[in-house]
Amino acid sequence: MSDTHQGGAVATSAPPSVDEGLAPADLAAKYGLSVSGARPGLFEYVRELWSRRHFILAFSSAKLTAQYSQAKLGQVWQVATPS
């Protein structure tokens, strides 16, 4: 930091950033960033899907239970009316 005296006041300036002058693509590569919303390849997608299988099953079961909790036949109603 540098100090500058102006009329008794001290003004300081921050040191230059180590990232100053880098292109956005270089910054992204440096910090391991990827494009937001980019789709993974098929094998990566299947691997991620498999790793989240417990959540997917629990969420779908909870959603069906909540959706058909007021029906007299419950979840059987979903099978009885497959539309």
Secondary structure, 3 states (H helix, E strand, C coil): CEEEEECCEEEEECCCCCCCCCCHHHHHHHHCCCCCCCCCCHHHHHHHHHHCHHHHHHHHHHHHHHHCCCCCCCCHHHHHCCC
